[in-house]
Amino acid sequence: MPRQERTFRTQAIILKRRDFGEADRLLTILTPEHGKLSVIAKGARKPTSHKSGHVELFTQVDMLIQRGRDLDIVTQAEMGKPYLELREDLSRGAYASYVAELLDRFTGADDDDFPGLFQLLDDTLNRLCTDSDPRRAVRYYEIRLLDMVGFRPELNICAISQEPIQAEDQFFSYALGGVVSPTAAQINAGLTPVTMLTLKFLRHMQRSPYSHVQSLTVTPELHDETERLMLGYLTYLLERKLQSVDFIRRIRRQ
C-alpha cells in the first residue's frame, strides 16, 4: 500500500464552512483527486489572516494541505474562481447551496469513489453564474449526479413489467427508481404520476450534453413538475429533506 503524502496541493471547491475554535474555520471541500475532505483553516477568521477572503463558500481555491492526525490543515489558500454571481444574486446563490448540499449528502467523508464529481460541480456552478435559466442547470446536475453515485433513474423501460415505455403519460416509483406503465400501475399503490412531456425532458437530459439541453425553452409548468418528481426521488433516496429547498421556496415567494 503506497504511503500517503504528507502535504499535497490541490484545487478545491468549498461546500460548507463553520467557525471552529476562536479564530479558525472548519471547511468541507471537494477536490479532483482526493474526493471530499474536512480541513481546518487556522486563523482564517482573523482580519489579518492571509487566508481571510480566500476560503469563502462556493469558491474554487488552490490549496496546500498538510495531513494531520485528526484534521487536515490548510497551510496555503489562494482564490481560483470566485463564481461572483452566486454572491451577487440571491436566487443563484440559493441554487448553489442546494447543489452543494445534494453532493454532500450523497458522498461520505474522505470519499474519492466518484472522480467526475469535481468537474460536474465546477461546470454546474459556472452554469448557475451564466445560464439564463438556473433551474434548468440544476435539473441537469441532479440527473448527472444520480448517474455518478449509482442511482440512475430508469426512464425507458417499465420498472415492474420490464417492457418498453409507450408514448403516453406514465407513473414513477421512488422505491424502484424508475417509470411504471399505466397497466402495471393498476396493481401498485404509492406511485407518482408523470406526464410524457416531463419524461421526454428527463430522457433528453440523461442522454445529451448540456449544450443541447441549454437550447431548450422550459415552461414554468414543466419546471414545476420535473422539480416535484426529482425532489421526491432524491428525498426518498436520502431519507431526509434537503434544508436548502425551503430557502429556495422562500426566495421564490418573495
TIZASE-394700 format. One line per field, with one value per residue (C-alpha): residue number from 1; residue in one letter; x, y, z. Coordinates in steps of 0.05 Angstrom, whole numbers. Layout:
BEGIN
seq = (NUM / ...)
type = (a / ...)
east = (X / ...)
north = (Y / ...)
up = (Z / ...)
END
This chain:
BEGIN
seq = (1 / 2 / 3 / 4 / 5 / 6 / 7 / 8 / 9 / 10 / 11 / 12 / 13 / 14 / 15 / 16 / 17 / 18 / 19 / 20 / 21 / 22 / 23 / 24 / 25 / 26 / 27 / 28 / 29 / 30 / 31 / 32 / 33 / 34 / 35 / 36 / 37 / 38 / 39 / 40 / 41 / 42 / 43 / 44 / 45 / 46 / 47 / 48 / 49 / 50 / 51 / 52 / 53 / 54 / 55 / 56 / 57 / 58 / 59 / 60 / 61 / 62 / 63 / 64 / 65 / 66 / 67 / 68 / 69 / 70 / 71 / 72 / 73 / 74 / 75 / 76 / 77 / 78 / 79 / 80 / 81 / 82 / 83 / 84 / 85 / 86 / 87 / 88 / 89 / 90 / 91 / 92 / 93 / 94 / 95 / 96 / 97 / 98 / 99 / 100 / 101 / 102 / 103 / 104 / 105 / 106 / 107 / 108 / 109 / 110 / 111 / 112 / 113 / 114 / 115 / 116 / 117 / 118 / 119 / 120 / 121 / 122 / 123 / 124 / 125 / 126 / 127 / 128 / 129 / 130 / 131 / 132 / 133 / 134 / 135 / 136 / 137 / 138 / 139 / 140 / 141 / 142 / 143 / 144 / 145 / 146 / 147 / 148 / 149 / 150 / 151 / 152 / 153 / 154 / 155 / 156 / 157 / 158 / 159 / 160 / 161 / 162 / 163 / 164 / 165 / 166 / 167 / 168 / 169 / 170 / 171 / 172 / 173 / 174 / 175 / 176 / 177 / 178 / 179 / 180 / 181 / 182 / 183 / 184 / 185 / 186 / 187 / 188 / 189 / 190 / 191 / 192 / 193 / 194 / 195 / 196 / 197 / 198 / 199 / 200 / 201 / 202 / 203 / 204 / 205 / 206 / 207 / 208 / 209 / 210 / 211 / 212 / 213 / 214 / 215 / 216 / 217 / 218 / 219 / 220 / 221 / 222 / 223 / 224 / 225 / 226 / 227 / 228 / 229 / 230 / 231 / 232 / 233 / 234 / 235 / 236 / 237 / 238 / 239 / 240 / 241 / 242 / 243 / 244 / 245 / 246 / 247 / 248 / 249 / 250 / 251 / 252 / 253 / 254)
type = (m / p / r / q / e / r / t / f / r / t / q / a / i / i / l / k / r / r / d / f / g / e / a / d / r / l / l / t / i / l / t / p / e / h / g / k / l / s / v / i / a / k / g / a / r / k / p / t / s / h / k / s / g / h / v / e / l / f / t / q / v / d / m / l / i / q / r / g / r / d / l / d / i / v / t / q / a / e / m / g / k / p / y / l / e / l / r / e / d / l / s / r / g / a / y / a / s / y / v / a / e / l / l / d / r / f / t / g / a / d / d / d / d / f / p / g / l / f / q / l / l / d / d / t / l / n / r / l / c / t / d / s / d / p / r / r / a / v / r / y / y / e / i / r / l / l / d / m / v / g / f / r / p / e / l / n / i / c / a / i / s / q / e / p / i / q / a / e / d / q / f / f / s / y / a / l / g / g / v / v / s / p / t / a / a / q / i / n / a / g / l / t / p / v / t / m / l / t / l / k / f / l / r / h / m / q / r / s / p / y / s / h / v / q / s / l / t / v / t / p / e / l / h / d / e / t / e / r / l / m / l / g / y / l / t / y / l / l / e / r / k / l / q / s / v / d / f / i / r / r / i / r / r / q)
east = (0 / 32 / 49 / 3 / 36 / 48 / 28 / -6 / -30 / -100 / -157 / -217 / -288 / -315 / -382 / -391 / -356 / -367 / -330 / -282 / -249 / -233 / -206 / -207 / -255 / -274 / -285 / -317 / -284 / -288 / -223 / -209 / -164 / -176 / -252 / -289 / -247 / -256 / -200 / -185 / -162 / -126 / -134 / -179 / -227 / -173 / -177 / -102 / -100 / -75 / -129 / -185 / -226 / -196 / -240 / -310 / -368 / -378 / -309 / -254 / -189 / -118 / -97 / -35 / -59 / -19 / -43 / -60 / -74 / -148 / -159 / -120 / -94 / -97 / -28 / -39 / -101 / -108 / -173 / -181 / -253 / -298 / -363 / -382 / -454 / -471 / -459 / -489 / -555 / -593 / -632 / -570 / -535 / -593 / -588 / -513 / -530 / -577 / -525 / -472 / -519 / -540 / -469 / -451 / -510 / -492 / -418 / -382 / -321 / -256 / -298 / -258 / -301 / -332 / -275 / -321 / -357 / -308 / -316 / -392 / -394 / -349 / -390 / -454 / -430 / -407 / -476 / -510 / -469 / -485 / -546 / -610 / -648 / -613 / -669 / -651 / -578 / -600 / -644 / -586 / -540 / -588 / -593 / -517 / -504 / -552 / -515 / -448 / -470 / -507 / -580 / -593 / -669 / -697 / -736 / -744 / -768 / -824 / -793 / -844 / -860 / -793 / -829 / -812 / -849 / -900 / -912 / -965 / -968 / -935 / -921 / -856 / -837 / -787 / -775 / -760 / -723 / -759 / -820 / -881 / -930 / -1005 / -1021 / -971 / -992 / -1063 / -1039 / -988 / -1001 / -958 / -936 / -926 / -958 / -910 / -931 / -899 / -872 / -835 / -809 / -783 / -748 / -714 / -693 / -663 / -622 / -600 / -572 / -550 / -492 / -512 / -502 / -562 / -604 / -588 / -623 / -690 / -742 / -773 / -841 / -854 / -904 / -853 / -802 / -851 / -870 / -798 / -776 / -830 / -812 / -737 / -743 / -789 / -739 / -679 / -715 / -733 / -661 / -632 / -687 / -689 / -710 / -658 / -652 / -636 / -703 / -742 / -694 / -705 / -781 / -779 / -739 / -790 / -848 / -813)
north = (0 / 67 / 115 / 175 / 241 / 287 / 351 / 360 / 416 / 413 / 452 / 452 / 477 / 497 / 462 / 481 / 521 / 536 / 571 / 528 / 549 / 623 / 641 / 580 / 555 / 482 / 470 / 414 / 415 / 375 / 361 / 328 / 271 / 266 / 269 / 303 / 325 / 361 / 410 / 466 / 535 / 561 / 634 / 645 / 688 / 738 / 802 / 800 / 727 / 715 / 661 / 710 / 722 / 661 / 609 / 633 / 587 / 563 / 586 / 546 / 553 / 529 / 497 / 469 / 418 / 384 / 317 / 319 / 267 / 285 / 340 / 361 / 432 / 485 / 517 / 560 / 583 / 625 / 642 / 610 / 620 / 665 / 649 / 720 / 717 / 667 / 721 / 778 / 742 / 713 / 663 / 636 / 631 / 591 / 542 / 536 / 518 / 464 / 436 / 434 / 403 / 349 / 330 / 330 / 283 / 233 / 228 / 206 / 233 / 226 / 198 / 193 / 140 / 188 / 223 / 260 / 298 / 356 / 372 / 365 / 413 / 463 / 461 / 469 / 529 / 561 / 549 / 578 / 641 / 649 / 609 / 649 / 591 / 566 / 516 / 480 / 476 / 447 / 393 / 372 / 369 / 324 / 275 / 273 / 266 / 208 / 174 / 182 / 157 / 96 / 117 / 130 / 131 / 82 / 124 / 78 / 11 / -3 / -17 / -72 / -106 / -92 / -73 / -11 / 52 / 77 / 149 / 166 / 193 / 146 / 137 / 137 / 92 / 122 / 54 / 21 / 81 / 83 / 94 / 48 / 39 / 54 / -20 / -41 / 18 / -10 / -62 / -19 / 37 / 96 / 117 / 188 / 209 / 236 / 267 / 245 / 315 / 312 / 243 / 267 / 325 / 278 / 230 / 287 / 310 / 239 / 225 / 294 / 343 / 407 / 447 / 411 / 418 / 492 / 506 / 483 / 533 / 502 / 528 / 542 / 485 / 435 / 461 / 453 / 381 / 359 / 391 / 356 / 289 / 297 / 324 / 266 / 215 / 249 / 256 / 182 / 162 / 206 / 191 / 264 / 333 / 379 / 443 / 487 / 471 / 513 / 571 / 568 / 567 / 628 / 667 / 649 / 673 / 739)
up = (0 / -21 / 34 / 38 / 21 / 80 / 42 / -24 / -68 / -98 / -127 / -80 / -82 / -14 / 1 / 74 / 128 / 201 / 256 / 296 / 360 / 370 / 301 / 255 / 203 / 191 / 116 / 76 / 8 / -57 / -94 / -162 / -137 / -62 / -62 / -6 / 54 / 121 / 132 / 181 / 160 / 222 / 237 / 177 / 217 / 237 / 196 / 184 / 162 / 91 / 85 / 100 / 37 / 3 / 38 / 20 / 7 / -65 / -89 / -122 / -85 / -97 / -30 / 1 / 52 / 107 / 133 / 207 / 259 / 266 / 215 / 153 / 156 / 101 / 102 / 39 / 3 / -60 / -95 / -163 / -186 / -144 / -180 / -164 / -189 / -135 / -83 / -123 / -139 / -80 / -123 / -158 / -91 / -63 / -120 / -106 / -34 / -59 / -107 / -52 / -1 / -50 / -65 / 8 / 25 / -28 / -10 / 53 / 89 / 50 / -7 / -72 / -106 / -156 / -194 / -242 / -187 / -184 / -257 / -252 / -193 / -227 / -291 / -252 / -212 / -277 / -307 / -246 / -257 / -331 / -352 / -364 / -332 / -269 / -255 / -320 / -297 / -230 / -262 / -307 / -247 / -210 / -268 / -276 / -202 / -196 / -254 / -218 / -150 / -175 / -173 / -247 / -256 / -308 / -358 / -418 / -391 / -341 / -273 / -260 / -326 / -359 / -423 / -464 / -443 / -493 / -514 / -462 / -391 / -340 / -266 / -227 / -169 / -120 / -88 / -155 / -183 / -249 / -292 / -286 / -343 / -332 / -339 / -285 / -242 / -234 / -184 / -148 / -99 / -79 / -149 / -173 / -240 / -292 / -358 / -423 / -433 / -367 / -383 / -451 / -416 / -366 / -421 / -461 / -402 / -387 / -457 / -481 / -468 / -434 / -497 / -526 / -463 / -458 / -524 / -495 / -471 / -409 / -386 / -312 / -312 / -338 / -289 / -231 / -248 / -262 / -197 / -156 / -186 / -176 / -105 / -87 / -113 / -80 / -14 / -17 / -31 / 24 / 74 / 95 / 69 / 40 / 81 / 21 / -12 / 38 / 27 / -48 / -38 / 8 / -44 / -98 / -55 / -46)
END
